[in-house]
Each structure stands twice: as C-alpha cells, then as structure tokens.
C-alpha cells in the first residue's frame, strides 16, 4: 500500500510538470486563390500589392518599409457570429510582421476589429508594413485552428488601384464566362 501511494505521488508530480497547452499541429499550406477552410471560416486571398505611400504631398502616409496589401475574403460557415482574427505574415527567414491597426488611406480596408455573421462574408484589404519579399499569410479562427497561404513576390503598380468586388460582380463575371 505504501509503495502504491509513493507511485501515485510521483505520477502526480510528473503530470504537474506537463504543459496543459494542446500540441501544435503542423499548419496546412495553401496557394493564393485557393479556398482555405479554418474552423468555421473559409479564407481566400485574391491578390497582393505593394505601395510606397498612401495620399499625396505633406499629408502622405509613408511606411517604414513598404505597404503590403492583401485582398482577401473570409466567409463564416458557422451558425453564430465569428470574429475574424488579426493576420500575420512570415517571410522565408521566419521573420513575422503583424497586420497594421491603422487603415488610414488604405483602399477597401476591412478594419482591425471585425466579425462576420453566419453565412456572411468580409472582403477587402488588410495591410502590413514589411520589406518586399515572399510571404505566407497566417489565417486562423478563434478556436486555435490555423493555416498558411503562400503569396509569391510580385510587383504591380506601386500605388494600388483596386476595383471593388462584391456579390454582384461575381455574378456578372460568371455570366461573362458562360458567353
């Protein structure tokens, strides 16, 4: 009896040292343009653009590096309102950059604190201040599910000219494809 009590004590002490955090699963990786399911949310990255500034003259907003805009959508497939967590990007060396909290001058900025109602979506731009490079966008939900979206390095217009895309534009595009 005494030995089993000692064994139980040792076992209890050993378990106390174990982490209560869930083990990190490897992140699934997707390509830009693919639908990325993460919990009840489904993300799609449509395009990326680099900008040297927003605005003109003395009131222009200038980044420390470059503004990196990521145009994406997040669809809530759940039955309750879902918060859309903030994003980070990671370069090939492992450096990470957090999404900017200020969208002043950013076209179609989706905001920093955001959510989507059931069967609804959020679409627009998120913005980072980062040096030009190859990045992966980390997307997640509020339940610790996450994935990475590979975004190749491309340079287009330095000042973004982004056209709005909403449900009516998608329907028009589908009608054009049938012709």
SULCORMO-V706180 format. One record per backbone hydrogen bond with DSSP energy under -1.0 kcal/mol. CO is the residue of the C=O (numbers start at 1). NH is the residue of the N-H. If there is no record, write none. Layout:
BEGIN
{{CO/NH} {CO/NH}}
END
This chain:
BEGIN
{{1/5} {2/6} {3/7} {4/8} {5/9} {6/10} {7/11} {8/12} {9/13} {10/14} {11/15} {12/16} {13/17} {15/18} {28/148} {30/150} {31/34} {36/43} {38/41} {40/77} {41/38} {42/75} {43/36} {44/73} {45/33} {47/71} {49/69} {51/67} {54/61} {56/59} {57/60} {61/54} {66/130} {67/51} {68/128} {69/49} {70/126} {71/46} {71/47} {72/124} {73/44} {74/122} {75/42} {76/119} {82/116} {87/99} {88/138} {89/97} {90/136} {91/94} {95/91} {97/89} {103/106} {106/109} {108/125} {114/84} {116/82} {117/120} {120/76} {122/74} {124/72} {125/110} {126/70} {127/100} {128/68} {135/151} {136/90} {137/149} {139/147} {145/141} {147/139} {148/30} {149/137} {150/32} {151/135} {166/170} {167/171} {168/172} {169/173} {170/174} {171/175} {172/176} {173/177} {174/178}}
END
